[in-house]
Amino acid sequence: MILFWVICAAFILIALLFVLPPALQHSAEGDRQTEDARRQANIAVYRDQLSELESDLRNGIVSQEQYESDRDEIERRLLEDTKSSGQKNPVTSASARSIAYALGIAIPIAAIVFYSFVGNPKSITGEVVGTPSESSASGERTQAQIEANVAALAERLKSNPSDAQGWTMLARSYSSMEKFAESAGAYAKATELTPNDANLWAEYAFATAMANGRSLEGRPMELIQQALKVDPKNAKALQLAGSAAFQAKDYKKAIDYWQRVLKQVPPGSEVAQTIQERIDEAKTLAGQK
């Protein structure tokens, strides 16, 4: 009988030699994969924001000066986030080791208990234990990673609601995902914390209009007027004000707003050409009235 238990102990030891090293290695690899996924999600969110900002510049919604300021801010936050995500997490590693050691203790105990209840091979029912399904060969889509990252940002803001930059980032992220109702809600928080930022009021107006079927009447126009009250020369607000007047078929007012934008953009640029085309269209329609 003693010889039997010695043999059992030897087999258990051999089993642990196969189980523990892969468990520890897998945990370390899992930590690295999690960090890589988080880093890629952060990069994707910031890339979308930069792309949206460049689109605003091309369309004359923001000035070159405002574009450079916003771009520098986005790049600064990107550097901070990727730097922090690259740091090691000792708590996770310690937890992984604890799990591996727990397996080392649990496996022998489970083997002894199992043998106590099923010592006779004939008592085994023959049922096959299901194996875990194979994980998908392809990782999560980039869009899914972005959504997860944005959801994490929204969750963090619940415990830190005074983070104006965080609300601004969340609002712009929602806009890039075309979740305009959520974006408008985040802009409401951002403008409450930063009431003297004309760009935020203009972006708030745009998100609200998109959430309301692309109509600039009512609340969006109120937000545009607030942006112009903070900064009467804000290009983004003037652009939206012109669009609102155009929607209302007040073409003369639309021309006035767009001409004020035209004075702020480089002559002959693509942005200037686009604005001039809209002015010409409004002039044509005004002459037909």
N, C-alpha and C positions, 0 to 999 in steps of 0.2 A: 504493500500500500504506500509506504514511504517513497519507494522507487517511482511509483505512479505519479505522486505529487511533484517529485523532482523533475520528472520528464515534462509535466504540465508547466512547471515554472520556466523550464528552458524554452518551451514553445512560446510561452507568453512573452518572454524576453526577446525572442527572435521577432515576434509580431510587432513589438514596440519599436524595434530597430527599423522596421519598414514604415511604421505609422508616424512616429514623431518627427523625423527630419523633413519628410514632405509636408507635414502640417505646418511646421515653422516656416519652411520656404514658401509655401503657398500663401501664408498670412503676409509675409513680407512683400510678395509679388502683388497680392491684393491691395496692400496699402499703396504701392507705387501706381497701380492701375487707377485707383480711386483718385489719387492726387493728379494724375495725368488727365483724367476725365474732367475733374473740376477746373484744372487750368485751361483745357481746351474750351470748356463752356464759357469761362470768363472771357477768353480771347474772342470767341464768336459773338458774344454780346457787344463788346466794345467795337468789333469790326462793323457790326450792323449800325451802331451809332455813328461811327465815322462815315460810313457810306451814306447815311441819311443826311448828315451834316454837309457832305460834299454835294449832294443833290440839292439841298437848300441854297448853297452858294451858286450853283449853276442856274437855278431858277430865280435868283435874285431875292430870295426870301431873307437871307442874312448878308451883311456886308463882309468884305474881306477881313476887316479888323475883328468883327465878332466871330467869324469863322476860325481865325487863328487862335483867338482866346479860348473858344469852346474845344477846338482840337487839342490844344495844349492841356486843358483840364482832363479830357478823356484819356490822353496818353499818360498823364501823371497817375490817374487812378488805375490804369491798366498795369503800369509798372509796380505800383504798390500791391495790387492784388496778386499778380503773378509772383512777386517776391515773397509775400506771406504764404502763398499756397505751396511754394517750393520748400518751405521749412519742414523739417521732420516732426512727426507727432509721436513723442515717446509714450503717450498714454495708450495710443492704438497698438504700438509694438508690445508694450507690457501686457495689454489685454490678450494679444495673440499668443504670447508665451504662456499666459495663465491657462488659456484654453488647451494648448498642447499638453501642458503638465497635467491638467485635469483629465485629459484623455489617457495619459499614462497611468493614472490611478484608477480611472473608471474601467478600463479594459480588463485588467486582471479581476477586479471585483465582479464585473458582469459575467466574465467567463466562469468564475466559481459558482455564482448564483445560478447561472444557466445550467451548469452541469448538475447542480443539486436537484433542479426540477426536471431536467431532461437528461438523465444519466443513461437511459436506455435508447440506443439509436432507433429502435422500433417505434418509440413514442413520437417520433418526428412526423408531422402530418404531411410533409412534402410540399407545403405551400411555398411558392417562390416569392421572395421579398422583392418588391418593385425597385428598380434602379432609378436614380434621379435622371430626369430628362436632360438631354445634352443642351448646354447653353448655346444660344445662337452664335454662329461663327462671326457674324458681323456685329459690331458694337452698336450702341445707341446712336440714332441719327443725331446729327448736329443740332437740328431744330429741337429735338427732345432734350438735349443737354442744355440748350438755351432756356427752354421753358422751365427746366428744373432749377437752373441758376437764378432766373427771375423770381421764381416762387420762393427760393431761399432768401433772396433780398427782401421780398415782401414780408417774410416771416421775421427777419431781423429787425425790420422797421417797426414791428409791433412792440418790441422791447426798447427801441430807440426812436420814438416818433419825432424827435426834434432834429433829426439829421436831414437838413434841407437838400444837401447834395445827393443823399440816398433817394429821397423822393423824386428829385429831378431825374436821376438815372432810371428809376423804376418807371416813371412816366414815359420817358423816351423809349425805353425797352418795350413797354406795352404798345406804343405807337408803331414801332418797327414790326411788332407781331400782329398789327392791325386789330388789337384789342382796345378800341378807342374809348369805350365807356370806362374801362379800368384806368386807361391813361388819363382821362379827364379827372377821375377821382384822385389820382396821384398828383396831378398838376395843381389841384385845389389845395392839397397839403403843402406843396412846394411854394406856391404863391403866398400862402398864409405865413410861411416862415421867411420868405424873401419877397416882400411886397414891392420892392423898388427895382425889380428886374423886368424890364419891358419885354425881353425875349420870352421869358417864362409865361407872361400873360398872353402873348401872341400864340405861343405853342399850345397853351391851354385853350384858346379860342379855336384853333385848328382841330384839336382832338375832339372838342365838344361838337363842332360842326360835323365832323366825320361820324360821330356817334349818333347825330341827329339827321342822318340821311344826306350829308354833304350840304346842308342848308346853313348859311351864315346869318340868318335872321334870328332875332330874339337874343338869347343868352350869348351866343358866340359874338354878336356885334357889341354887346355890353363889355365883353372881355377885351375886344379889339380897342374899344374906346378907352378902357383902363390902361392898356399898353401905351396908347398914344398920349394919355395923360402923364404917364411916367416919362416917356421919351417921344415927343412929337415927330422926331426924325427916324424912328425905328423902322428899318426897311421891311422887316417881316410883318409888322403891324400895318404899315402902309400898303403893302402888297395885298394883305387880306382885306383891308378896308376897300381897296379898289375892286377886289373880287366881289365883295358884298354889295357894293354899289352897282356893279355890272349885273349881278343876279336880280337886283331890284329894278333894273332897266334905267337906272339913273346914270346914263353914260357920261355926262359931263363931269359928274363927281368922280366917276371911275377914272376918267382921263386925268383929272387933277391929282388924285392919289398916285397913279402910276408915273406921272411925270415927275413927281417928287422923289419917287424911287429911282427913276432914270438918271437923275442928277447925281446919285450916290455911287453908281456903278461905272466901271471903266468904259469910256466910249469905244464903240466898235466890238466890244466883247460879246460872247454868246449870250450872256445874261441880258445885256443891253438890247440885243437884237430881239430876244424873246419878249421883253417888255414893250419894245416899240411895236411889235406885231400886235400885241393886245391893245395898245393905244390906237393903232390904225383901225383895228376891228371896231373898237368903241366909237371912233369918229364916224366910221361908215354907218353904223347903226344909229348914231345920233342924228346924222343927216337924213335918215330915212323916216324919222319920226315926224 
